[in-house]
């Protein structure tokens, strides 16, 4: 089983990201689970979403306390207590920032991959919503699911111009990270 915790802010598509990832996994024949945890339900408030992907039925219903991977949709959240808690040894952290990975890695004391997801989203969507760019990067890094699975999940959620823009965005985002960089780590955890 792979467990992913996604940290973001209200309005960044954090919950949608979790559901898209779980949908993509289910459509590929895996078991998937996604759910959010909210504090104050307002734009800009911290939001956490959880995703589990497994080959067997998922029985756990609790929050992901020891994620294999973290996706952080706002670099400022790295300073919030608890965001990095429980990351499994050797786990991966994907951070939405235009800063280089070494700089962020020094700040958090872990290996990190960075992606300028907000900038990419502004370019391709016309809005600062980094969720699909980060999912694309995550799948490119781990290769736990084919990119086509994300495309199909997006096709279930969106139509028309917004779908086309998201498809261009995920293609662009996949080019910004090293393909398969976390593949061994992902497959060691159960994908």
N, CA and C atoms as an extended XYZ file, in Angstrom:
573
Properties=species:S:1:pos:R:3:atomname:S:1:resname:S:1:resid:I:1 pbc="F F F"
N         0.845       -1.178        0.000 N   UNK     1
C         0.000        0.000        0.000 CA  UNK     1
C         0.889        1.238        0.000 C   UNK     1
N         0.482        2.221       -0.767 N   UNK     2
C         1.150        3.517       -0.782 CA  UNK     2
C         0.221        4.514       -0.128 C   UNK     2
N         0.774        5.300        0.789 N   UNK     3
C        -0.005        6.328        1.458 CA  UNK     3
C         0.599        7.693        1.129 C   UNK     3
N        -0.271        8.610        0.732 N   UNK     4
C         0.147        9.950        0.332 CA  UNK     4
C        -0.645       10.960        1.149 C   UNK     4
N         0.064       11.964        1.634 N   UNK     5
C        -0.609       13.060        2.327 CA  UNK     5
C        -0.366       14.330        1.514 C   UNK     5
N        -1.444       15.036        1.222 N   UNK     6
C        -1.370       16.247        0.410 CA  UNK     6
C        -1.735       17.444        1.287 C   UNK     6
N        -0.790       18.373        1.418 N   UNK     7
C        -1.018       19.587        2.200 CA  UNK     7
C        -1.192       20.755        1.246 C   UNK     7
N        -2.230       21.519        1.472 N   UNK     8
C        -2.472       22.685        0.645 CA  UNK     8
C        -3.274       23.710        1.396 C   UNK     8
N        -3.806       24.650        0.651 N   UNK     9
C        -4.662       25.689        1.214 CA  UNK     9
C        -5.996       25.665        0.469 C   UNK     9
N        -7.047       26.077        1.161 N   UNK    10
C        -8.351       26.145        0.533 CA  UNK    10
C        -8.291       26.939       -0.758 C   UNK    10
N        -8.814       26.372       -1.820 N   UNK    11
C        -8.807       27.027       -3.119 CA  UNK    11
C        -7.734       26.526       -4.060 C   UNK    11
N        -6.817       25.693       -3.559 N   UNK    12
C        -5.745       25.158       -4.407 CA  UNK    12
C        -6.100       23.824       -5.047 C   UNK    12
N        -7.264       23.307       -4.761 N   UNK    13
C        -7.665       22.043       -5.352 CA  UNK    13
C        -7.095       20.829       -4.640 C   UNK    13
N        -6.826       20.973       -3.361 N   UNK    14
C        -6.237       19.899       -2.563 CA  UNK    14
C        -7.132       18.659       -2.525 C   UNK    14
N        -8.411       18.865       -2.270 N   UNK    15
C        -9.353       17.748       -2.178 CA  UNK    15
C        -9.543       17.118       -3.555 C   UNK    15
N        -9.667       17.941       -4.576 N   UNK    16
C        -9.805       17.432       -5.939 CA  UNK    16
C        -8.585       16.595       -6.313 C   UNK    16
N        -7.400       17.037       -5.914 N   UNK    17
C        -6.175       16.283       -6.212 CA  UNK    17
C        -6.251       14.879       -5.629 C   UNK    17
N        -6.675       14.782       -4.384 N   UNK    18
C        -6.778       13.471       -3.736 CA  UNK    18
C        -7.766       12.571       -4.471 C   UNK    18
N        -8.925       13.125       -4.810 N   UNK    19
C        -9.929       12.324       -5.501 CA  UNK    19
C        -9.475       11.928       -6.904 C   UNK    19
N        -8.786       12.818       -7.596 N   UNK    20
C        -8.271       12.473       -8.931 CA  UNK    20
C        -7.265       11.334       -8.847 C   UNK    20
N        -6.365       11.390       -7.857 N   UNK    21
C        -5.360       10.338       -7.716 CA  UNK    21
C        -6.008        8.996       -7.385 C   UNK    21
N        -6.964        9.002       -6.467 N   UNK    22
C        -7.657        7.753       -6.120 CA  UNK    22
C        -8.472        7.231       -7.304 C   UNK    22
N        -9.131        8.122       -8.027 N   UNK    23
C        -9.897        7.719       -9.209 CA  UNK    23
C        -8.994        7.084      -10.255 C   UNK    23
N        -7.838        7.706      -10.486 N   UNK    24
C        -6.884        7.159      -11.454 CA  UNK    24
C        -6.446        5.756      -11.042 C   UNK    24
N        -6.198        5.567       -9.750 N   UNK    25
C        -5.777        4.248       -9.256 CA  UNK    25
C        -6.887        3.215       -9.445 C   UNK    25
N        -8.106        3.577       -9.102 N   UNK    26
C        -9.243        2.657       -9.228 CA  UNK    26
C        -9.463        2.284      -10.693 C   UNK    26
N        -9.384        3.274      -11.564 N   UNK    27
C        -9.569        3.010      -12.992 CA  UNK    27
C        -8.496        2.090      -13.558 C   UNK    27
N        -7.342        2.034      -12.892 N   UNK    28
C        -6.258        1.150      -13.325 CA  UNK    28
C        -6.319       -0.225      -12.656 C   UNK    28
N        -7.385       -0.473      -11.900 N   UNK    29
C        -7.571       -1.786      -11.295 CA  UNK    29
C        -7.031       -1.928       -9.888 C   UNK    29
N        -6.611       -0.831       -9.281 N   UNK    30
C        -6.127       -0.853       -7.897 CA  UNK    30
C        -7.282       -0.473       -6.974 C   UNK    30
N        -7.054       -0.600       -5.702 N   UNK    31
C        -7.983       -0.072       -4.721 CA  UNK    31
C        -7.487        1.319       -4.361 C   UNK    31
N        -8.398        2.249       -4.224 N   UNK    32
C        -8.027        3.618       -3.911 CA  UNK    32
C        -8.966        4.208       -2.891 C   UNK    32
N        -8.414        5.117       -2.101 N   UNK    33
C        -9.188        5.780       -1.056 CA  UNK    33
C        -8.688        7.215       -0.964 C   UNK    33
N        -9.599        8.160       -0.874 N   UNK    34
C        -9.231        9.566       -0.726 CA  UNK    34
C       -10.241       10.252        0.182 C   UNK    34
N        -9.732       11.107        1.057 N   UNK    35
C       -10.613       11.890        1.914 CA  UNK    35
C        -9.837       13.079        2.472 C   UNK    35
N       -10.545       14.171        2.783 N   UNK    36
C        -9.898       15.368        3.304 CA  UNK    36
C       -10.064       15.512        4.813 C   UNK    36
N        -9.307       16.442        5.371 N   UNK    37
C        -9.492       16.893        6.750 CA  UNK    37
C        -9.425       18.417        6.705 C   UNK    37
N       -10.463       19.053        7.207 N   UNK    38
C       -10.538       20.503        7.158 CA  UNK    38
C       -10.394       21.099        8.545 C   UNK    38
N        -9.810       22.262        8.592 N   UNK    39
C        -9.897       23.113        9.770 CA  UNK    39
C       -11.025       24.076        9.458 C   UNK    39
N       -10.683       25.342        9.408 N   UNK    40
C       -11.662       26.349        8.994 CA  UNK    40
C       -11.896       26.199        7.493 C   UNK    40
N       -13.145       26.097        7.097 N   UNK    41
C       -13.456       25.929        5.674 CA  UNK    41
C       -13.563       27.295        5.019 C   UNK    41
N       -12.395       27.830        4.661 N   UNK    42
C       -12.344       29.115        3.976 CA  UNK    42
C       -11.153       29.101        3.038 C   UNK    42
N       -11.241       29.931        2.022 N   UNK    43
C       -10.146       30.042        1.058 CA  UNK    43
C        -8.878       30.463        1.798 C   UNK    43
N        -7.795       29.742        1.540 N   UNK    44
C        -6.507       30.064        2.146 CA  UNK    44
C        -6.201       29.309        3.428 C   UNK    44
N        -7.197       28.687        4.039 N   UNK    45
C        -6.947       27.925        5.264 CA  UNK    45
C        -6.243       26.617        4.915 C   UNK    45
N        -5.359       26.130        5.791 N   UNK    46
C        -4.698       24.847        5.521 CA  UNK    46
C        -5.704       23.703        5.403 C   UNK    46
N        -5.475       22.851        4.421 N   UNK    47
C        -6.317       21.679        4.163 CA  UNK    47
C        -5.382       20.491        3.965 C   UNK    47
N        -5.745       19.352        4.489 N   UNK    48
C        -4.969       18.133        4.306 CA  UNK    48
C        -5.875       17.095        3.658 C   UNK    48
N        -5.345       16.408        2.666 N   UNK    49
C        -6.063       15.305        2.042 CA  UNK    49
C        -5.187       14.068        2.097 C   UNK    49
N        -5.833       12.937        2.109 N   UNK    50
C        -5.142       11.666        2.254 CA  UNK    50
C        -5.524       10.736        1.113 C   UNK    50
N        -4.545        9.979        0.627 N   UNK    51
C        -4.785        9.017       -0.448 CA  UNK    51
C        -4.084        7.714       -0.098 C   UNK    51
N        -4.790        6.632       -0.315 N   UNK    52
C        -4.195        5.308       -0.206 CA  UNK    52
C        -4.432        4.580       -1.518 C   UNK    52
N        -3.402        3.869       -1.974 N   UNK    53
C        -3.495        3.050       -3.187 CA  UNK    53
C        -2.944        1.684       -2.827 C   UNK    53
N        -3.710        0.638       -3.117 N   UNK    54
C        -3.292       -0.706       -2.729 CA  UNK    54
C        -3.758       -1.733       -3.749 C   UNK    54
N        -3.182       -2.906       -3.638 N   UNK    55
C        -3.567       -4.031       -4.484 CA  UNK    55
C        -4.684       -4.860       -3.845 C   UNK    55
N        -4.914       -4.653       -2.563 N   UNK    56
C        -5.983       -5.358       -1.849 CA  UNK    56
C        -6.969       -4.346       -1.285 C   UNK    56
N        -8.121       -4.820       -0.898 N   UNK    57
C        -9.146       -3.937       -0.332 CA  UNK    57
C        -8.580       -3.150        0.845 C   UNK    57
N        -8.946       -1.895        0.912 N   UNK    58
C        -8.467       -1.012        1.972 CA  UNK    58
C        -9.430       -1.068        3.149 C   UNK    58
N        -8.893       -1.385        4.300 N   UNK    59
C        -9.717       -1.469        5.498 CA  UNK    59
C        -9.486       -0.276        6.423 C   UNK    59
N        -8.355        0.386        6.285 N   UNK    60
C        -8.051        1.533        7.138 CA  UNK    60
C        -8.957        2.695        6.781 C   UNK    60
N        -9.378        3.398        7.803 N   UNK    61
C       -10.227        4.571        7.579 CA  UNK    61
C        -9.674        5.803        8.304 C   UNK    61
N        -8.512        5.650        8.893 N   UNK    62
C        -7.925        6.764        9.631 CA  UNK    62
C        -7.081        7.657        8.722 C   UNK    62
N        -6.731        8.821        9.244 N   UNK    63
C        -5.862        9.723        8.509 CA  UNK    63
C        -4.507        9.063        8.281 C   UNK    63
N        -3.818        9.497        7.251 N   UNK    64
C        -2.491        8.967        6.947 CA  UNK    64
C        -1.490        9.643        7.887 C   UNK    64
N        -0.992        8.874        8.838 N   UNK    65
C        -0.067        9.409        9.833 CA  UNK    65
C         1.390        9.188        9.447 C   UNK    65
N         1.652        8.155        8.647 N   UNK    66
C         3.013        7.850        8.213 CA  UNK    66
C         3.027        7.714        6.687 C   UNK    66
N         2.996        8.850        5.999 N   UNK    67
C         2.941        8.795        4.535 CA  UNK    67
C         4.249        8.325        3.920 C   UNK    67
N         4.111        7.680        2.779 N   UNK    68
C         5.282        7.334        1.978 CA  UNK    68
C         5.737        8.559        1.192 C   UNK    68
N         4.762        9.409        0.849 N   UNK    69
C         5.038       10.607        0.060 CA  UNK    69
C         4.200       11.764        0.576 C   UNK    69
N         4.795       12.947        0.507 N   UNK    70
C         4.091       14.184        0.815 CA  UNK    70
C         4.047       15.045       -0.442 C   UNK    70
N         2.908       15.633       -0.702 N   UNK    71
C         2.775       16.636       -1.754 CA  UNK    71
C         2.368       17.918       -1.038 C   UNK    71
N         3.201       18.942       -1.168 N   UNK    72
C         2.963       20.204       -0.469 CA  UNK    72
C         2.671       21.278       -1.516 C   UNK    72
N         1.429       21.746       -1.534 N   UNK    73
C         0.980       22.668       -2.570 CA  UNK    73
C         1.341       24.125       -2.298 C   UNK    73
N         1.855       24.416       -1.114 N   UNK    74
C         2.265       25.775       -0.758 CA  UNK    74
C         3.518       25.666        0.106 C   UNK    74
N         4.632       26.180       -0.407 N   UNK    75
C         5.918       26.076        0.291 CA  UNK    75
C         5.844       26.616        1.714 C   UNK    75
N         5.044       27.649        1.946 N   UNK    76
C         4.927       28.234        3.285 CA  UNK    76
C         4.413       27.221        4.306 C   UNK    76
N         3.697       26.209        3.860 N   UNK    77
C         3.174       25.190        4.772 CA  UNK    77
C         4.287       24.330        5.380 C   UNK    77
N         5.469       24.342        4.780 N   UNK    78
C         6.584       23.575        5.352 CA  UNK    78
C         6.954       24.076        6.745 C   UNK    78
N         6.586       25.310        7.062 N   UNK    79
C         6.876       25.887        8.377 CA  UNK    79
C         5.775       25.612        9.399 C   UNK    79
N         4.683       25.033        8.948 N   UNK    80
C         3.568       24.723        9.848 CA  UNK    80
C         3.898       23.428       10.595 C   UNK    80
N         3.828       23.456       11.923 N   UNK    81
C         4.113       22.232       12.679 CA  UNK    81
C         3.228       21.072       12.230 C   UNK    81
N         3.836       19.918       12.083 N   UNK    82
C         3.103       18.704       11.755 CA  UNK    82
C         3.080       18.340       10.288 C   UNK    82
N         3.417       19.269        9.402 N   UNK    83
C         3.332       18.983        7.971 CA  UNK    83
C         4.273       17.847        7.575 C   UNK    83
N         5.466       17.837        8.120 N   UNK    84
C         6.441       16.806        7.759 CA  UNK    84
C         6.401       15.593        8.686 C   UNK    84
N         5.562       15.633        9.705 N   UNK    85
C         5.504       14.553       10.689 CA  UNK    85
C         5.153       13.218       10.049 C   UNK    85
N         5.833       12.184       10.522 N   UNK    86
C         5.487       10.822       10.158 CA  UNK    86
C         6.003       10.336        8.822 C   UNK    86
N         6.656       11.204        8.039 N   UNK    87
C         7.156       10.760        6.736 CA  UNK    87
C         8.065        9.556        6.938 C   UNK    87
N         7.761        8.498        6.237 N   UNK    88
C         8.544        7.268        6.381 CA  UNK    88
C         9.987        7.490        5.940 C   UNK    88
N        10.921        6.775        6.544 N   UNK    89
C        12.319        6.892        6.119 CA  UNK    89
C        12.441        6.632        4.615 C   UNK    89
N        13.150        7.526        3.942 N   UNK    90
C        13.309        7.399        2.504 CA  UNK    90
C        12.121        7.918        1.717 C   UNK    90
N        11.130        8.479        2.412 N   UNK    91
C         9.941        9.001        1.743 CA  UNK    91
C        10.273       10.212        0.897 C   UNK    91
N         9.372       10.533       -0.010 N   UNK    92
C         9.593       11.646       -0.921 CA  UNK    92
C         8.692       12.821       -0.611 C   UNK    92
N         9.234       14.031       -0.820 N   UNK    93
C         8.484       15.260       -0.623 CA  UNK    93
C         8.500       16.045       -1.930 C   UNK    93
N         7.327       16.312       -2.476 N   UNK    94
C         7.178       17.121       -3.679 CA  UNK    94
C         6.596       18.459       -3.244 C   UNK    94
N         7.314       19.549       -3.559 N   UNK    95
C         6.924       20.875       -3.083 CA  UNK    95
C         6.673       21.810       -4.260 C   UNK    95
N         5.573       22.522       -4.196 N   UNK    96
C         5.237       23.542       -5.182 CA  UNK    96
C         6.033       24.808       -4.859 C   UNK    96
N         7.087       25.048       -5.611 N   UNK    97
C         7.897       26.248       -5.440 CA  UNK    97
C         8.791       26.427       -6.655 C   UNK    97
N         9.175       27.660       -6.888 N   UNK    98
C        10.137       27.922       -7.961 CA  UNK    98
C        11.569       27.863       -7.435 C   UNK    98
N        11.740       27.697       -6.124 N   UNK    99
C        13.073       27.530       -5.551 CA  UNK    99
C        13.622       26.158       -5.912 C   UNK    99
N        14.943       26.042       -5.911 N   UNK   100
C        15.535       24.748       -6.258 CA  UNK   100
C        15.397       23.763       -5.095 C   UNK   100
N        15.455       22.500       -5.429 N   UNK   101
C        15.238       21.428       -4.462 CA  UNK   101
C        16.276       21.433       -3.345 C   UNK   101
N        17.518       21.765       -3.662 N   UNK   102
C        18.572       21.769       -2.638 CA  UNK   102
C        18.266       22.799       -1.549 C   UNK   102
N        17.796       23.962       -1.945 N   UNK   103
C        17.462       25.011       -0.979 CA  UNK   103
C        16.341       24.557       -0.050 C   UNK   103
N        15.299       23.999       -0.611 N   UNK   104
C        14.176       23.524        0.201 CA  UNK   104
C        14.606       22.336        1.048 C   UNK   104
N        15.401       21.434        0.474 N   UNK   105
C        15.890       20.274        1.216 CA  UNK   105
C        16.683       20.676        2.451 C   UNK   105
N        17.487       21.715        2.334 N   UNK   106
C        18.244       22.213        3.494 CA  UNK   106
C        17.297       22.729        4.569 C   UNK   106
N        16.224       23.381        4.167 N   UNK   107
C        15.266       23.935        5.128 CA  UNK   107
C        14.521       22.848        5.885 C   UNK   107
N        14.181       21.756        5.211 N   UNK   108
C        13.363       20.720        5.848 CA  UNK   108
C        14.174       19.521        6.321 C   UNK   108
N        15.426       19.428        5.909 N   UNK   109
C        16.265       18.328        6.342 CA  UNK   109
C        15.954       17.013        5.668 C   UNK   109
N        15.346       17.053        4.493 N   UNK   110
C        15.007       15.844        3.742 CA  UNK   110
C        15.243       16.085        2.259 C   UNK   110
N        15.312       14.993        1.518 N   UNK   111
C        15.404       15.099        0.067 CA  UNK   111
C        14.047       15.551       -0.466 C   UNK   111
N        14.088       16.486       -1.398 N   UNK   112
C        12.874       17.114       -1.910 CA  UNK   112
C        12.975       17.218       -3.424 C   UNK   112
N        11.826       17.157       -4.091 N   UNK   113
C        11.729       17.517       -5.504 CA  UNK   113
C        10.805       18.725       -5.557 C   UNK   113
N        11.198       19.729       -6.328 N   UNK   114
C        10.373       20.931       -6.443 CA  UNK   114
C         9.798       21.059       -7.846 C   UNK   114
N         8.689       21.764       -7.913 N   UNK   115
C         8.011       22.017       -9.181 CA  UNK   115
C         7.350       23.388       -9.089 C   UNK   115
N         7.557       24.261      -10.072 N   UNK   116
C         6.869       25.558      -10.057 CA  UNK   116
C         5.417       25.394      -10.529 C   UNK   116
N         4.651       24.642       -9.776 N   UNK   117
C         3.299       24.249      -10.187 CA  UNK   117
C         2.353       25.436      -10.329 C   UNK   117
N         2.462       26.404       -9.436 N   UNK   118
C         1.585       27.571       -9.545 CA  UNK   118
C         1.886       28.353      -10.812 C   UNK   118
N         3.157       28.532      -11.117 N   UNK   119
C         3.530       29.236      -12.354 CA  UNK   119
C         3.033       28.487      -13.582 C   UNK   119
N         3.199       27.167      -13.574 N   UNK   120
C         2.716       26.369      -14.699 CA  UNK   120
C         1.197       26.470      -14.833 C   UNK   120
N         0.504       26.446      -13.698 N   UNK   121
C        -0.957       26.540      -13.732 CA  UNK   121
C        -1.404       27.901      -14.263 C   UNK   121
N        -0.740       28.955      -13.852 N   UNK   122
C        -1.097       30.289      -14.365 CA  UNK   122
C        -0.909       30.338      -15.880 C   UNK   122
N         0.177       29.725      -16.355 N   UNK   123
C         0.452       29.723      -17.792 CA  UNK   123
C        -0.585       28.925      -18.572 C   UNK   123
N        -0.923       27.739      -18.087 N   UNK   124
C        -1.784       26.834      -18.857 CA  UNK   124
C        -3.268       26.938      -18.521 C   UNK   124
N        -3.575       27.266      -17.261 N   UNK   125
C        -4.978       27.362      -16.855 CA  UNK   125
C        -5.471       28.800      -16.758 C   UNK   125
N        -4.519       29.702      -16.583 N   UNK   126
C        -4.897       31.095      -16.350 CA  UNK   126
C        -5.300       31.350      -14.905 C   UNK   126
N        -5.081       30.366      -14.032 N   UNK   127
C        -5.427       30.456      -12.606 CA  UNK   127
C        -4.329       29.779      -11.787 C   UNK   127
N        -4.089       30.237      -10.558 N   UNK   128
C        -3.035       29.651       -9.727 CA  UNK   128
C        -3.480       28.403       -8.960 C   UNK   128
N        -3.912       27.373       -9.676 N   UNK   129
C        -4.382       26.136       -9.047 CA  UNK   129
C        -3.381       25.033       -9.399 C   UNK   129
N        -2.489       24.670       -8.450 N   UNK   130
C        -1.367       23.785       -8.753 CA  UNK   130
C        -1.645       22.291       -8.695 C   UNK   130
N        -2.858       21.874       -8.372 N   UNK   131
C        -3.112       20.469       -8.058 CA  UNK   131
C        -2.797       19.493       -9.182 C   UNK   131
N        -3.282       19.739      -10.387 N   UNK   132
C        -3.059       18.745      -11.446 CA  UNK   132
C        -1.598       18.718      -11.889 C   UNK   132
N        -0.917       19.855      -11.839 N   UNK   133
C         0.512       19.872      -12.164 CA  UNK   133
C         1.287       19.011      -11.172 C   UNK   133
N         0.956       19.127       -9.897 N   UNK   134
C         1.647       18.339       -8.876 CA  UNK   134
C         1.339       16.850       -9.018 C   UNK   134
N         0.101       16.504       -9.354 N   UNK   135
C        -0.222       15.088       -9.578 CA  UNK   135
C         0.569       14.527      -10.750 C   UNK   135
N         0.677       15.305      -11.800 N   UNK   136
C         1.453       14.869      -12.961 CA  UNK   136
C         2.909       14.620      -12.574 C   UNK   136
N         3.481       15.551      -11.836 N   UNK   137
C         4.865       15.388      -11.393 CA  UNK   137
C         5.005       14.168      -10.489 C   UNK   137
N         4.053       13.984       -9.578 N   UNK   138
C         4.093       12.840       -8.673 CA  UNK   138
C         4.066       11.519       -9.441 C   UNK   138
N         3.174       11.412      -10.409 N   UNK   139
C         3.096       10.179      -11.199 CA  UNK   139
C         4.343        9.993      -12.065 C   UNK   139
N         4.907       11.075      -12.552 N   UNK   140
C         6.142       10.982      -13.333 CA  UNK   140
C         7.291       10.499      -12.455 C   UNK   140
N         7.362       11.011      -11.242 N   UNK   141
C         8.430       10.623      -10.312 CA  UNK   141
C         8.304        9.169       -9.862 C   UNK   141
N         7.087        8.751       -9.519 N   UNK   142
C         6.884        7.417       -8.933 CA  UNK   142
C         6.587        6.344       -9.962 C   UNK   142
N         5.936        6.735      -11.032 N   UNK   143
C         5.471        5.800      -12.053 CA  UNK   143
C         4.593        4.689      -11.468 C   UNK   143
N         3.836        5.036      -10.426 N   UNK   144
C         2.923        4.053       -9.834 CA  UNK   144
C         1.689        3.845      -10.692 C   UNK   144
N         1.371        4.847      -11.510 N   UNK   145
C         0.261        4.769      -12.456 CA  UNK   145
C         0.714        5.423      -13.747 C   UNK   145
N         0.203        4.974      -14.868 N   UNK   146
C         0.562        5.646      -16.119 CA  UNK   146
C        -0.100        7.026      -16.193 C   UNK   146
N         0.517        7.932      -16.908 N   UNK   147
C        -0.032        9.276      -17.052 CA  UNK   147
C        -1.416        9.234      -17.692 C   UNK   147
N        -1.657        8.223      -18.503 N   UNK   148
C        -2.963        8.057      -19.128 CA  UNK   148
C        -4.062        7.901      -18.075 C   UNK   148
N        -3.726        7.332      -16.926 N   UNK   149
C        -4.721        7.177      -15.858 CA  UNK   149
C        -5.146        8.540      -15.322 C   UNK   149
N        -4.203        9.466      -15.201 N   UNK   150
C        -4.545       10.819      -14.771 CA  UNK   150
C        -5.382       11.516      -15.844 C   UNK   150
N        -5.020       11.312      -17.083 N   UNK   151
C        -5.800       11.887      -18.189 CA  UNK   151
C        -7.253       11.418      -18.120 C   UNK   151
N        -7.456       10.123      -17.908 N   UNK   152
C        -8.823        9.578      -17.831 CA  UNK   152
C        -9.580       10.141      -16.629 C   UNK   152
N        -8.888       10.289      -15.502 N   UNK   153
C        -9.530       10.861      -14.308 CA  UNK   153
C        -9.940       12.308      -14.570 C   UNK   153
N        -9.091       13.059      -15.253 N   UNK   154
C        -9.428       14.442      -15.603 CA  UNK   154
C       -10.618       14.491      -16.556 C   UNK   154
N       -10.674       13.546      -17.478 N   UNK   155
C       -11.793       13.497      -18.432 CA  UNK   155
C       -13.115       13.209      -17.730 C   UNK   155
N       -13.065       12.516      -16.601 N   UNK   156
C       -14.283       12.254      -15.833 CA  UNK   156
C       -14.733       13.493      -15.060 C   UNK   156
N       -13.781       14.367      -14.742 N   UNK   157
C       -14.071       15.542      -13.905 CA  UNK   157
C       -14.366       16.804      -14.729 C   UNK   157
N       -13.671       16.978      -15.855 N   UNK   158
C       -13.750       18.219      -16.620 CA  UNK   158
C       -14.161       17.963      -18.063 C   UNK   158
N       -14.599       19.017      -18.722 N   UNK   159
C       -14.974       18.972      -20.128 CA  UNK   159
C       -14.461       20.223      -20.836 C   UNK   159
N       -14.445       20.171      -22.142 N   UNK   160
C       -14.170       21.352      -22.956 CA  UNK   160
C       -12.818       21.983      -22.730 C   UNK   160
N       -12.821       23.312      -22.707 N   UNK   161
C       -11.588       24.088      -22.626 CA  UNK   161
C       -10.799       23.810      -21.346 C   UNK   161
N       -11.483       23.684      -20.208 N   UNK   162
C       -10.765       23.453      -18.953 CA  UNK   162
C       -10.065       22.095      -18.971 C   UNK   162
N       -10.674       21.106      -19.599 N   UNK   163
C       -10.024       19.808      -19.752 CA  UNK   163
C        -8.782       19.952      -20.629 C   UNK   163
N        -8.918       20.604      -21.763 N   UNK   164
C        -7.787       20.778      -22.675 CA  UNK   164
C        -6.634       21.520      -21.994 C   UNK   164
N        -6.965       22.541      -21.221 N   UNK   165
C        -5.927       23.296      -20.506 CA  UNK   165
C        -5.220       22.410      -19.474 C   UNK   165
N        -6.013       21.606      -18.755 N   UNK   166
C        -5.410       20.693      -17.771 CA  UNK   166
C        -4.530       19.648      -18.444 C   UNK   166
N        -4.926       19.155      -19.588 N   UNK   167
C        -4.112       18.167      -20.302 CA  UNK   167
C        -2.780       18.784      -20.735 C   UNK   167
N        -2.813       20.036      -21.189 N   UNK   168
C        -1.560       20.719      -21.535 CA  UNK   168
C        -0.703       20.933      -20.283 C   UNK   168
N        -1.364       21.257      -19.181 N   UNK   169
C        -0.650       21.481      -17.921 CA  UNK   169
C         0.051       20.217      -17.431 C   UNK   169
N        -0.647       19.087      -17.445 N   UNK   170
C        -0.002       17.867      -16.935 CA  UNK   170
C         1.149       17.428      -17.836 C   UNK   170
N         1.029       17.680      -19.128 N   UNK   171
C         2.136       17.373      -20.035 CA  UNK   171
C         3.344       18.249      -19.712 C   UNK   171
N         3.131       19.535      -19.518 N   UNK   172
C         4.224       20.450      -19.199 CA  UNK   172
C         4.859       20.099      -17.851 C   UNK   172
N         4.044       19.801      -16.860 N   UNK   173
C         4.562       19.490      -15.529 CA  UNK   173
C         5.422       18.229      -15.539 C   UNK   173
N         5.019       17.249      -16.327 N   UNK   174
C         5.777       15.989      -16.370 CA  UNK   174
C         7.192       16.192      -16.912 C   UNK   174
N         7.396       17.268      -17.663 N   UNK   175
C         8.713       17.543      -18.236 CA  UNK   175
C         9.660       18.226      -17.247 C   UNK   175
N         9.136       18.656      -16.092 N   UNK   176
C         9.929       19.407      -15.115 CA  UNK   176
C        10.566       18.545      -14.026 C   UNK   176
N        10.254       17.265      -13.997 N   UNK   177
C        10.806       16.398      -12.949 CA  UNK   177
C        11.442       15.160      -13.589 C   UNK   177
N        12.409       14.550      -12.910 N   UNK   178
C        13.057       13.363      -13.483 CA  UNK   178
C        12.152       12.127      -13.443 C   UNK   178
N        11.831       11.604      -14.602 N   UNK   179
C        10.957       10.438      -14.700 CA  UNK   179
C        11.557        9.249      -13.956 C   UNK   179
N        10.741        8.635      -13.104 N   UNK   180
C        11.158        7.444      -12.383 CA  UNK   180
C        12.069        7.697      -11.201 C   UNK   180
N        12.294        8.948      -10.838 N   UNK   181
C        13.213        9.286       -9.741 CA  UNK   181
C        12.831        8.601       -8.428 C   UNK   181
N        11.538        8.432       -8.177 N   UNK   182
C        11.057        7.774       -6.961 CA  UNK   182
C        10.479        6.397       -7.243 C   UNK   182
N        10.738        5.847       -8.410 N   UNK   183
C        10.125        4.575       -8.791 CA  UNK   183
C        10.497        3.451       -7.825 C   UNK   183
N        11.776        3.314       -7.515 N   UNK   184
C        12.200        2.244       -6.592 CA  UNK   184
C        11.551        2.420       -5.239 C   UNK   184
N        11.525        3.639       -4.749 N   UNK   185
C        10.917        3.935       -3.454 CA  UNK   185
C         9.433        3.578       -3.471 C   UNK   185
N         8.736        3.936       -4.552 N   UNK   186
C         7.305        3.654       -4.656 CA  UNK   186
C         7.044        2.161       -4.725 C   UNK   186
N         7.834        1.451       -5.484 N   UNK   187
C         7.600        0.015       -5.625 CA  UNK   187
C         8.033       -0.760       -4.392 C   UNK   187
N         8.954       -0.209       -3.625 N   UNK   188
C         9.357       -0.841       -2.369 CA  UNK   188
C         8.242       -0.740       -1.329 C   UNK   188
N         7.381        0.281       -1.458 N   UNK   189
C         6.292        0.444       -0.506 CA  UNK   189
C         5.038       -0.299       -0.901 C   UNK   189
N         5.017       -0.829       -2.125 N   UNK   190
C         3.879       -1.666       -2.457 CA  UNK   190
C         3.154       -1.372       -3.746 C   UNK   190
N         3.608       -0.429       -4.528 N   UNK   191
C         2.887       -0.142       -5.779 CA  UNK   191
C         3.258       -1.124       -6.848 C   UNK   191
